[in-house]
Amino acid sequence: MEKLLRGLREFQEHYIPSHQELINQLAQGQHPRVLFIGCSDSRVDPTIITQAEIGDLFVIRNAGNIIPPFEATNGGEGATIEYAIEALNINQVIVCGHTQCGAMKGLLQLGELEETMPLVYEWLRHTQATRKLVEDHYGHLDKKAKLDVLVAQNVLTQIDNLRTYPSIHSRLHTDTLSIHGWIYNIANAQLLAYDEEVEDFVPPHSKISTTARGTQPLKPGGLSVSPDTVVQAQVSEPPQPYWPGVSRLSPRQAARIYRGRSA
């Protein structure tokens, strides 16, 4: 607690005086540019890993960066999403998973949680589809590899769940909203972003557009990557083993996650 109090004093004595104009602007209202959906894990702080300023991000954090499908629960996630889109007019959404995720570890042993942590058990059931897909198509992988694939597939599952919300569905229909899937690697602080064009989690080479309309359209969940980058990746990377599976987790993507690569 003492450390937190020292930090608060530092914030008040040094940060506030040097950012007084920003503080005055925020006192009049918030205008965040991005809805960031991440895990509650203490090692994954969205404002720090993106170096965002106060007021830039509207944040949802919970165990496993899970967004239950529309009407599956009356929890705060749905209300926060609706407010972000309708009231704050946010047009960029990031779903960020991370390696070594405790919630995803729990998902792999869901039955064991029912008695010891019943609330966690009920919460993780919202992403049961992720668990079944990985068990059905990647069940032969060892525990570490399966966890890495589960983290990646969970991000894609939550993007699918986001699309069930009326506000999200409407904005996607008019190309005024972009959804991006990220994986943050705790071990090396590197980031991968899902690109629908190449069906892979790749290093994010392009900036997120500031406006969805009037720019080169980004498919939900994807960040654009230049053709040169794709060609270079195809030339430089050796052939990868094939792991069967019928999902957006392509063989190349699964190989990348399995190896624990972040670049």
PyMOL commands that set and color helices and strands:
alter all, ss='L'
color gray80, all
select helices_A, chain A and resi 2-18+20-27+46-49+76-87+102-108+110-116+118-138+143-162+166-173+227-236+251-259
alter helices_A, ss='H'
color red, helices_A
select strands_A, chain A and resi 34-39+57-62+92-98+178-185+190-195+200-202
alter strands_A, ss='S'
color yellow, strands_A
deselect
rebuild
show_as cartoon
